[in-house]
Amino acid sequence: MTVSDEEKLDVLRRLDQFRQWQSLDQKRYCLVCGEMITGRDVQVIETAPSEEPLRLACPTEHCQAMPIEWVLPTDDVLIKIAMVEAERGWFRLVQQAGRAIQSCQRRSKGSKISRRRSKPTRG
């Protein structure tokens, strides 16, 4: 659905009962997908005739979070985001190190086996 900036801001103000929107450039942090979004990014979706005619959804692919799941990016939220990202980075490093160790162990075991097999037998 295509709406003008003015209409979109009006829809955001009307349908987001949890936080006020002053402009389309305001940011929110989506608790579901972990992305920072703006009012410009938010999807305005037409629904079935029996429901509210419009609804809001997170613009991130495969995320259908609604306004209740978007929070203002306060200092506390930004600090928490940074901490989660740091933990993810640390976790990725640990995973990579684990894979490297397993790979070395497999190569080490493989080389021992191949040496034994390559020796000629005497009879």
N, CA, C and O atoms as a GROMACS GRO file, in nm:
protein
  492
    1MET      N    1   0.084  -0.117   0.000
    1MET     CA    2   0.000   0.000   0.000
    1MET      C    3   0.089   0.124   0.000
    1MET      O    4   0.182   0.134   0.080
    2THR      N    5   0.061   0.217  -0.087
    2THR     CA    6   0.139   0.340  -0.097
    2THR      C    7   0.060   0.454  -0.033
    2THR      O    8  -0.055   0.480  -0.068
    3VAL      N    9   0.127   0.521   0.063
    3VAL     CA   10   0.064   0.637   0.128
    3VAL      C   11   0.164   0.751   0.129
    3VAL      O   12   0.286   0.730   0.126
    4SER      N   13   0.113   0.871   0.133
    4SER     CA   14   0.201   0.987   0.140
    4SER      C   15   0.265   0.993   0.278
    4SER      O   16   0.219   0.927   0.371
    5ASP      N   17   0.370   1.072   0.292
    5ASP     CA   18   0.437   1.088   0.422
    5ASP      C   19   0.338   1.138   0.528
    5ASP      O   20   0.338   1.090   0.641
    6GLU      N   21   0.256   1.233   0.491
    6GLU     CA   22   0.159   1.290   0.585
    6GLU      C   23   0.058   1.184   0.630
    6GLU      O   24   0.025   1.175   0.748
    7GLU      N   25   0.010   1.103   0.535
    7GLU     CA   26  -0.086   0.997   0.569
    7GLU      C   27  -0.020   0.890   0.656
    7GLU      O   28  -0.081   0.840   0.750
    8LYS      N   29   0.105   0.858   0.625
    8LYS     CA   30   0.175   0.755   0.702
    8LYS      C   31   0.196   0.801   0.846
    8LYS      O   32   0.176   0.723   0.939
    9LEU      N   33   0.235   0.926   0.865
    9LEU     CA   34   0.253   0.978   1.000
    9LEU      C   35   0.121   0.975   1.076
    9LEU      O   36   0.117   0.944   1.194
   10ASP      N   37   0.013   1.008   1.006
   10ASP     CA   38  -0.120   1.004   1.068
   10ASP      C   39  -0.156   0.861   1.109
   10ASP      O   40  -0.209   0.839   1.218
   11VAL      N   41  -0.128   0.765   1.022
   11VAL     CA   42  -0.157   0.624   1.052
   11VAL      C   43  -0.072   0.578   1.171
   11VAL      O   44  -0.124   0.510   1.260
   12LEU      N   45   0.056   0.613   1.174
   12LEU     CA   46   0.142   0.577   1.287
   12LEU      C   47   0.087   0.633   1.417
   12LEU      O   48   0.082   0.563   1.519
   13ARG      N   49   0.047   0.758   1.414
   13ARG     CA   50  -0.006   0.822   1.536
   13ARG      C   51  -0.136   0.756   1.581
   13ARG      O   52  -0.162   0.744   1.700
   14ARG      N   53  -0.215   0.715   1.486
   14ARG     CA   54  -0.346   0.657   1.518
   14ARG      C   55  -0.334   0.512   1.565
   14ARG      O   56  -0.402   0.472   1.659
   15LEU      N   57  -0.248   0.434   1.501
   15LEU     CA   58  -0.244   0.290   1.529
   15LEU      C   59  -0.140   0.249   1.633
   15LEU      O   60  -0.152   0.142   1.692
   16ASP      N   61  -0.038   0.331   1.656
   16ASP     CA   62   0.060   0.299   1.760
   16ASP      C   63   0.012   0.363   1.890
   16ASP      O   64   0.037   0.480   1.917
   17GLN      N   65  -0.057   0.284   1.969
   17GLN     CA   66  -0.114   0.332   2.095
   17GLN      C   67  -0.013   0.334   2.209
   17GLN      O   68  -0.045   0.375   2.320
   18PHE      N   69   0.108   0.289   2.182
   18PHE     CA   70   0.207   0.271   2.288
   18PHE      C   71   0.310   0.383   2.295
   18PHE      O   72   0.360   0.416   2.403
   19ARG      N   73   0.343   0.442   2.180
   19ARG     CA   74   0.442   0.550   2.176
   19ARG      C   75   0.399   0.655   2.075
   19ARG      O   76   0.336   0.623   1.974
   20GLN      N   77   0.433   0.780   2.103
   20GLN     CA   78   0.396   0.889   2.013
   20GLN      C   79   0.500   0.904   1.902
   20GLN      O   80   0.620   0.888   1.925
   21TRP      N   81   0.452   0.935   1.784
   21TRP     CA   82   0.538   0.961   1.670
   21TRP      C   83   0.534   1.110   1.640
   21TRP      O   84   0.428   1.164   1.610
   22GLN      N   85   0.649   1.176   1.649
   22GLN     CA   86   0.658   1.318   1.617
   22GLN      C   87   0.690   1.338   1.469
   22GLN      O   88   0.649   1.438   1.408
   23SER      N   89   0.764   1.242   1.410
   23SER     CA   90   0.801   1.249   1.268
   23SER      C   91   0.830   1.109   1.217
   23SER      O   92   0.844   1.015   1.294
   24LEU      N   93   0.837   1.097   1.086
   24LEU     CA   94   0.868   0.968   1.024
   24LEU      C   95   1.016   0.930   1.042
   24LEU      O   96   1.053   0.815   1.020
   25ASP      N   97   1.097   1.025   1.082
   25ASP     CA   98   1.239   0.999   1.100
   25ASP      C   99   1.272   0.945   1.240
   25ASP      O  100   1.385   0.906   1.266
   26GLN      N  101   1.173   0.944   1.328
   26GLN     CA  102   1.197   0.890   1.461
   26GLN      C  103   1.230   0.741   1.452
   26GLN      O  104   1.178   0.670   1.367
   27LYS      N  105   1.316   0.697   1.542
   27LYS     CA  106   1.361   0.558   1.542
   27LYS      C  107   1.295   0.479   1.653
   27LYS      O  108   1.258   0.531   1.758
   28ARG      N  109   1.281   0.350   1.624
   28ARG     CA  110   1.234   0.254   1.723
   28ARG      C  111   1.323   0.131   1.710
   28ARG      O  112   1.377   0.103   1.603
   29TYR      N  113   1.338   0.059   1.821
   29TYR     CA  114   1.414  -0.066   1.820
   29TYR      C  115   1.314  -0.180   1.828
   29TYR      O  116   1.232  -0.186   1.919
   30CYS      N  117   1.321  -0.271   1.731
   30CYS     CA  118   1.229  -0.385   1.727
   30CYS      C  119   1.284  -0.495   1.818
   30CYS      O  120   1.394  -0.546   1.796
   31LEU      N  121   1.207  -0.531   1.919
   31LEU     CA  122   1.248  -0.634   2.013
   31LEU      C  123   1.247  -0.774   1.952
   31LEU      O  124   1.311  -0.865   2.004
   32VAL      N  125   1.174  -0.791   1.843
   32VAL     CA  126   1.162  -0.923   1.780
   32VAL      C  127   1.283  -0.954   1.692
   32VAL      O  128   1.346  -1.059   1.707
   33CYS      N  129   1.315  -0.863   1.600
   33CYS     CA  130   1.424  -0.891   1.505
   33CYS      C  131   1.555  -0.823   1.543
   33CYS      O  132   1.660  -0.855   1.487
   34GLY      N  133   1.551  -0.728   1.639
   34GLY     CA  134   1.673  -0.663   1.683
   34GLY      C  135   1.722  -0.553   1.590
   34GLY      O  136   1.837  -0.511   1.600
   35GLU      N  137   1.637  -0.505   1.502
   35GLU     CA  138   1.677  -0.400   1.408
   35GLU      C  139   1.623  -0.265   1.453
   35GLU      O  140   1.520  -0.255   1.520
   36MET      N  141   1.696  -0.161   1.416
   36MET     CA  142   1.652  -0.024   1.437
   36MET      C  143   1.569   0.015   1.314
   36MET      O  144   1.614  -0.003   1.201
   37ILE      N  145   1.450   0.068   1.336
   37ILE     CA  146   1.362   0.106   1.226
   37ILE      C  147   1.316   0.250   1.244
   37ILE      O  148   1.322   0.304   1.355
   38THR      N  149   1.271   0.312   1.137
   38THR     CA  150   1.214   0.447   1.144
   38THR      C  151   1.069   0.441   1.100
   38THR      O  152   1.023   0.340   1.046
   39GLY      N  153   0.998   0.549   1.123
   39GLY     CA  154   0.860   0.557   1.078
   39GLY      C  155   0.850   0.542   0.927
   39GLY      O  156   0.753   0.488   0.875
   40ARG      N  157   0.950   0.591   0.857
   40ARG     CA  158   0.951   0.576   0.710
   40ARG      C  159   0.958   0.430   0.669
   40ARG      O  160   0.901   0.390   0.567
   41ASP      N  161   1.028   0.350   0.750
   41ASP     CA  162   1.047   0.208   0.718
   41ASP      C  163   0.924   0.123   0.747
   41ASP      O  164   0.900   0.022   0.679
   42VAL      N  165   0.844   0.163   0.847
   42VAL     CA  166   0.732   0.082   0.893
   42VAL      C  167   0.636   0.052   0.778
   42VAL      O  168   0.606   0.139   0.696
   43GLN      N  169   0.590  -0.072   0.773
   43GLN     CA  170   0.495  -0.112   0.670
   43GLN      C  171   0.352  -0.083   0.715
   43GLN      O  172   0.314  -0.115   0.828
   44VAL      N  173   0.275  -0.022   0.627
   44VAL     CA  174   0.132  -0.002   0.650
   44VAL      C  175   0.064  -0.107   0.563
   44VAL      O  176   0.076  -0.105   0.441
   45ILE      N  177  -0.010  -0.198   0.628
   45ILE     CA  178  -0.068  -0.312   0.558
   45ILE      C  179  -0.220  -0.306   0.564
   45ILE      O  180  -0.279  -0.282   0.669
   46GLU      N  181  -0.282  -0.327   0.448
   46GLU     CA  182  -0.427  -0.337   0.443
   46GLU      C  183  -0.466  -0.477   0.490
   46GLU      O  184  -0.400  -0.575   0.455
   47THR      N  185  -0.571  -0.485   0.570
   47THR     CA  186  -0.612  -0.614   0.625
   47THR      C  187  -0.746  -0.656   0.566
   47THR      O  188  -0.802  -0.590   0.479
   48ALA      N  189  -0.797  -0.769   0.616
   48ALA     CA  190  -0.925  -0.822   0.570
   48ALA      C  191  -1.038  -0.724   0.604
   48ALA      O  192  -1.028  -0.650   0.702
   49PRO      N  193  -1.144  -0.724   0.525
   49PRO     CA  194  -1.255  -0.630   0.548
   49PRO      C  195  -1.318  -0.639   0.688
   49PRO      O  196  -1.371  -0.540   0.737
   50SER      N  197  -1.313  -0.755   0.751
   50SER     CA  198  -1.375  -0.771   0.882
   50SER      C  199  -1.290  -0.713   0.996
   50SER      O  200  -1.338  -0.698   1.108
   51GLU      N  201  -1.162  -0.680   0.968
   51GLU     CA  202  -1.070  -0.629   1.070
   51GLU      C  203  -1.052  -0.478   1.054
   51GLU      O  204  -1.111  -0.416   0.965
   52GLU      N  205  -0.969  -0.421   1.142
   52GLU     CA  206  -0.927  -0.281   1.128
   52GLU      C  207  -0.871  -0.268   0.986
   52GLU      O  208  -0.795  -0.354   0.943
   53PRO      N  209  -0.905  -0.162   0.912
   53PRO     CA  210  -0.863  -0.154   0.772
   53PRO      C  211  -0.712  -0.149   0.750
   53PRO      O  212  -0.665  -0.187   0.642
   54LEU      N  213  -0.636  -0.105   0.848
   54LEU     CA  214  -0.490  -0.096   0.834
   54LEU      C  215  -0.424  -0.152   0.959
   54LEU      O  216  -0.481  -0.152   1.068
   55ARG      N  217  -0.301  -0.201   0.939
   55ARG     CA  218  -0.218  -0.240   1.054
   55ARG      C  219  -0.075  -0.204   1.022
   55ARG      O  220  -0.039  -0.182   0.906
   56LEU      N  221   0.009  -0.198   1.126
   56LEU     CA  222   0.150  -0.163   1.112
   56LEU      C  223   0.234  -0.288   1.134
   56LEU      O  224   0.200  -0.372   1.218
   57ALA      N  225   0.344  -0.300   1.060
   57ALA     CA  226   0.434  -0.414   1.076
   57ALA      C  227   0.577  -0.369   1.059
   57ALA      O  228   0.606  -0.272   0.988
   58CYS      N  229   0.666  -0.440   1.125
   58CYS     CA  230   0.810  -0.416   1.111
   58CYS      C  231   0.850  -0.437   0.966
   58CYS      O  232   0.800  -0.529   0.901
   59PRO      N  233   0.940  -0.354   0.914
   59PRO     CA  234   0.981  -0.367   0.775
   59PRO      C  235   1.085  -0.476   0.749
   59PRO      O  236   1.112  -0.510   0.634
   60THR      N  237   1.142  -0.532   0.856
   60THR     CA  238   1.246  -0.633   0.839
   60THR      C  239   1.186  -0.761   0.780
   60THR      O  240   1.080  -0.805   0.823
   61GLU      N  241   1.255  -0.818   0.682
   61GLU     CA  242   1.208  -0.940   0.617
   61GLU      C  243   1.184  -1.049   0.720
   61GLU      O  244   1.268  -1.073   0.807
   62HIS      N  245   1.070  -1.115   0.710
   62HIS     CA  246   1.029  -1.226   0.797
   62HIS      C  247   0.997  -1.183   0.940
   62HIS      O  248   0.982  -1.268   1.028
   63CYS      N  249   0.987  -1.054   0.966
   63CYS     CA  250   0.949  -1.006   1.099
   63CYS      C  251   0.814  -0.937   1.088
   63CYS      O  252   0.798  -0.844   1.010
   64GLN      N  253   0.720  -0.983   1.164
   64GLN     CA  254   0.587  -0.924   1.161
   64GLN      C  255   0.554  -0.853   1.293
   64GLN      O  256   0.438  -0.844   1.332
   65ALA      N  257   0.658  -0.803   1.360
   65ALA     CA  258   0.637  -0.735   1.488
   65ALA      C  259   0.544  -0.615   1.470
   65ALA      O  260   0.540  -0.551   1.365
   66MET      N  261   0.471  -0.588   1.576
   66MET     CA  262   0.376  -0.477   1.576
   66MET      C  263   0.425  -0.369   1.672
   66MET      O  264   0.524  -0.390   1.743
   67PRO      N  265   0.359  -0.254   1.674
   67PRO     CA  266   0.406  -0.141   1.756
   67PRO      C  267   0.434  -0.173   1.903
   67PRO      O  268   0.524  -0.114   1.961
   68ILE      N  269   0.361  -0.263   1.963
   68ILE     CA  270   0.386  -0.295   2.104
   68ILE      C  271   0.527  -0.353   2.122
   68ILE      O  272   0.582  -0.349   2.232
   69GLU      N  273   0.585  -0.407   2.014
   69GLU     CA  274   0.717  -0.470   2.021
   69GLU      C  275   0.829  -0.377   1.976
   69GLU      O  276   0.942  -0.422   1.955
   70TRP      N  277   0.799  -0.249   1.960
   70TRP     CA  278   0.900  -0.150   1.923
   70TRP      C  279   0.921  -0.057   2.041
   70TRP      O  280   0.824  -0.005   2.096
   71VAL      N  281   1.045  -0.035   2.079
   71VAL     CA  282   1.073   0.054   2.192
   71VAL      C  283   1.157   0.172   2.146
   71VAL      O  284   1.226   0.166   2.045
   72LEU      N  285   1.149   0.278   2.224
   72LEU     CA  286   1.230   0.396   2.196
   72LEU      C  287   1.376   0.363   2.224
   72LEU      O  288   1.406   0.298   2.324
   73PRO      N  289   1.466   0.406   2.139
   73PRO     CA  290   1.608   0.376   2.159
   73PRO      C  291   1.671   0.469   2.263
   73PRO      O  292   1.749   0.558   2.229
   74THR      N  293   1.636   0.446   2.388
   74THR     CA  294   1.694   0.524   2.498
   74THR      C  295   1.838   0.480   2.520
   74THR      O  296   1.882   0.381   2.461
   75ASP      N  297   1.911   0.551   2.603
   75ASP     CA  298   2.049   0.513   2.633
   75ASP      C  299   2.056   0.370   2.686
   75ASP      O  300   2.145   0.294   2.648
   76ASP      N  301   1.962   0.334   2.774
   76ASP     CA  302   1.961   0.198   2.830
   76ASP      C  303   1.942   0.094   2.720
   76ASP      O  304   2.010  -0.009   2.720
   77VAL      N  305   1.851   0.120   2.627
   77VAL     CA  306   1.826   0.027   2.518
   77VAL      C  307   1.949   0.017   2.428
   77VAL      O  308   1.988  -0.093   2.389
   78LEU      N  309   2.010   0.130   2.396
   78LEU     CA  310   2.129   0.130   2.310
   78LEU      C  311   2.245   0.056   2.375
   78LEU      O  312   2.319  -0.015   2.307
   79ILE      N  313   2.260   0.071   2.506
   79ILE     CA  314   2.365  -0.001   2.579
   79ILE      C  315   2.338  -0.151   2.574
   79ILE      O  316   2.430  -0.230   2.552
   80LYS      N  317   2.213  -0.189   2.593
   80LYS     CA  318   2.177  -0.330   2.589
   80LYS      C  319   2.202  -0.389   2.449
   80LYS      O  320   2.251  -0.501   2.436
   81ILE      N  321   2.168  -0.311   2.344
   81ILE     CA  322   2.192  -0.355   2.206
   81ILE      C  323   2.342  -0.378   2.186
   81ILE      O  324   2.382  -0.480   2.130
   82ALA      N  325   2.424  -0.284   2.231
   82ALA     CA  326   2.569  -0.295   2.216
   82ALA      C  327   2.622  -0.418   2.291
   82ALA      O  328   2.710  -0.488   2.241
   83MET      N  329   2.568  -0.444   2.409
   83MET     CA  330   2.612  -0.560   2.487
   83MET      C  331   2.575  -0.690   2.417
   83MET      O  332   2.655  -0.783   2.411
   84VAL      N  333   2.453  -0.696   2.363
   84VAL     CA  334   2.410  -0.816   2.291
   84VAL      C  335   2.498  -0.839   2.168
   84VAL      O  336   2.539  -0.952   2.141
   85GLU      N  337   2.527  -0.732   2.095
   85GLU     CA  338   2.614  -0.745   1.977
   85GLU      C  339   2.754  -0.792   2.017
   85GLU      O  340   2.814  -0.875   1.948
   86ALA      N  341   2.805  -0.739   2.127
   86ALA     CA  342   2.938  -0.782   2.174
   86ALA      C  343   2.935  -0.930   2.211
   86ALA      O  344   3.029  -1.004   2.180
   87GLU      N  345   2.828  -0.974   2.278
   87GLU     CA  346   2.816  -1.114   2.315
   87GLU      C  347   2.806  -1.203   2.191
   87GLU      O  348   2.866  -1.310   2.187
   88ARG      N  349   2.730  -1.157   2.091
   88ARG     CA  350   2.720  -1.234   1.966
   88ARG      C  351   2.857  -1.246   1.900
   88ARG      O  352   2.894  -1.353   1.852
   89GLY      N  353   2.933  -1.136   1.899
   89GLY     CA  354   3.067  -1.139   1.841
   89GLY      C  355   3.156  -1.236   1.916
   89GLY      O  356   3.229  -1.314   1.855
   90TRP      N  357   3.151  -1.232   2.048
   90TRP     CA  358   3.230  -1.323   2.131
   90TRP      C  359   3.189  -1.468   2.104
   90TRP      O  360   3.275  -1.555   2.091
   91PHE      N  361   3.060  -1.492   2.096
   91PHE     CA  362   3.009  -1.627   2.072
   91PHE      C  363   3.057  -1.677   1.935
   91PHE      O  364   3.095  -1.793   1.922
   92ARG      N  365   3.054  -1.591   1.834
   92ARG     CA  366   3.103  -1.631   1.701
   92ARG      C  367   3.252  -1.667   1.706
   92ARG      O  368   3.294  -1.764   1.644
   93LEU      N  369   3.330  -1.588   1.781
   93LEU     CA  370   3.474  -1.620   1.795
   93LEU      C  371   3.494  -1.755   1.861
   93LEU      O  372   3.579  -1.833   1.818
   94VAL      N  373   3.417  -1.782   1.966
   94VAL     CA  374   3.429  -1.910   2.036
   94VAL      C  375   3.391  -2.024   1.942
   94VAL      O  376   3.457  -2.128   1.940
   95GLN      N  377   3.284  -2.005   1.863
   95GLN     CA  378   3.244  -2.109   1.767
   95GLN      C  379   3.354  -2.133   1.663
   95GLN      O  380   3.386  -2.247   1.632
   96GLN      N  381   3.411  -2.026   1.611
   96GLN     CA  382   3.517  -2.039   1.511
   96GLN      C  383   3.638  -2.110   1.570
   96GLN      O  384   3.698  -2.196   1.504
   97ALA      N  385   3.673  -2.075   1.692
   97ALA     CA  386   3.787  -2.141   1.758
   97ALA      C  387   3.758  -2.290   1.778
   97ALA      O  388   3.845  -2.374   1.756
   98GLY      N  389   3.636  -2.321   1.818
   98GLY     CA  390   3.598  -2.462   1.836
   98GLY      C  391   3.606  -2.540   1.707
   98GLY      O  392   3.655  -2.653   1.705
   99ARG      N  393   3.559  -2.480   1.598
   99ARG     CA  394   3.566  -2.547   1.467
   99ARG      C  395   3.711  -2.567   1.424
   99ARG      O  396   3.747  -2.671   1.370
  100ALA      N  397   3.794  -2.466   1.449
  100ALA     CA  398   3.936  -2.476   1.412
  100ALA      C  399   4.003  -2.589   1.490
  100ALA      O  400   4.081  -2.665   1.433
  101ILE      N  401   3.974  -2.599   1.618
  101ILE     CA  402   4.032  -2.705   1.702
  101ILE      C  403   3.986  -2.841   1.651
  101ILE      O  404   4.067  -2.933   1.638
  102GLN      N  405   3.856  -2.855   1.623
  102GLN     CA  406   3.803  -2.983   1.572
  102GLN      C  407   3.869  -3.019   1.439
  102GLN      O  408   3.903  -3.135   1.416
  103SER      N  409   3.887  -2.920   1.353
  103SER     CA  410   3.949  -2.944   1.223
  103SER      C  411   4.093  -2.992   1.241
  103SER      O  412   4.136  -3.086   1.173
  104CYS      N  413   4.167  -2.928   1.331
  104CYS     CA  414   4.305  -2.970   1.359
  104CYS      C  415   4.309  -3.111   1.415
  104CYS      O  416   4.396  -3.191   1.378
  105GLN      N  417   4.217  -3.143   1.503
  105GLN     CA  418   4.212  -3.276   1.562
  105GLN      C  419   4.181  -3.382   1.456
  105GLN      O  420   4.239  -3.490   1.457
  106ARG      N  421   4.089  -3.349   1.365
  106ARG     CA  422   4.056  -3.445   1.258
  106ARG      C  423   4.177  -3.468   1.167
  106ARG      O  424   4.207  -3.581   1.129
  107ARG      N  425   4.246  -3.357   1.134
  107ARG     CA  426   4.366  -3.371   1.049
  107ARG      C  427   4.473  -3.451   1.120
  107ARG      O  428   4.541  -3.534   1.058
  108SER      N  429   4.489  -3.427   1.248
  108SER     CA  430   4.590  -3.497   1.327
  108SER      C  431   4.559  -3.647   1.331
  108SER      O  432   4.649  -3.729   1.312
  109LYS      N  433   4.435  -3.682   1.355
  109LYS     CA  434   4.396  -3.823   1.358
  109LYS      C  435   4.410  -3.885   1.220
  109LYS      O  436   4.454  -3.999   1.206
  110GLY      N  437   4.372  -3.809   1.118
  110GLY     CA  438   4.382  -3.859   0.981
  110GLY      C  439   4.525  -3.885   0.940
  110GLY      O  440   4.552  -3.983   0.870
  111SER      N  441   4.618  -3.800   0.983
  111SER     CA  442   4.758  -3.818   0.944
  111SER      C  443   4.819  -3.939   1.015
  111SER      O  444   4.903  -4.007   0.957
  112LYS      N  445   4.779  -3.967   1.138
  112LYS     CA  446   4.830  -4.084   1.210
  112LYS      C  447   4.783  -4.211   1.141
  112LYS      O  448   4.860  -4.306   1.127
  113ILE      N  449   4.660  -4.213   1.100
  113ILE     CA  450   4.604  -4.330   1.034
  113ILE      C  451   4.673  -4.353   0.900
  113ILE      O  452   4.707  -4.466   0.866
  114SER      N  453   4.694  -4.246   0.825
  114SER     CA  454   4.754  -4.262   0.693
  114SER      C  455   4.900  -4.308   0.704
  114SER      O  456   4.946  -4.383   0.618
  115ARG      N  457   4.973  -4.266   0.808
  115ARG     CA  458   5.110  -4.311   0.826
  115ARG      C  459   5.115  -4.460   0.853
  115ARG      O  460   5.200  -4.530   0.799
  116ARG      N  461   5.025  -4.508   0.935
  116ARG     CA  462   5.024  -4.651   0.967
  116ARG      C  463   4.995  -4.734   0.842
  116ARG      O  464   5.055  -4.840   0.822
  117ARG      N  465   4.906  -4.686   0.763
  117ARG     CA  466   4.867  -4.761   0.644
  117ARG      C  467   4.974  -4.757   0.536
  117ARG      O  468   4.982  -4.848   0.454
  118SER      N  469   5.056  -4.656   0.536
  118SER     CA  470   5.154  -4.641   0.428
  118SER      C  471   5.280  -4.724   0.451
  118SER      O  472   5.360  -4.740   0.358
  119LYS      N  473   5.301  -4.778   0.571
  119LYS     CA  474   5.420  -4.858   0.598
  119LYS      C  475   5.405  -4.996   0.533
  119LYS      O  476   5.302  -5.061   0.545
  120PRO      N  477   5.509  -5.038   0.465
  120PRO     CA  478   5.503  -5.171   0.401
  120PRO      C  479   5.513  -5.281   0.508
  120PRO      O  480   5.578  -5.265   0.611
  121THR      N  481   5.449  -5.391   0.480
  121THR     CA  482   5.455  -5.503   0.573
  121THR      C  483   5.566  -5.597   0.530
  121THR      O  484   5.590  -5.617   0.411
  122ARG      N  485   5.635  -5.655   0.629
  122ARG     CA  486   5.746  -5.747   0.600
  122ARG      C  487   5.706  -5.887   0.648
  122ARG      O  488   5.640  -5.902   0.750
  123GLY      N  489   5.745  -5.979   0.578
  123GLY     CA  490   5.702  -6.110   0.616
  123GLY      C  491   5.800  -6.212   0.619
  123GLY      O  492   5.769  -6.326   0.651
   0.00000   0.00000   0.00000
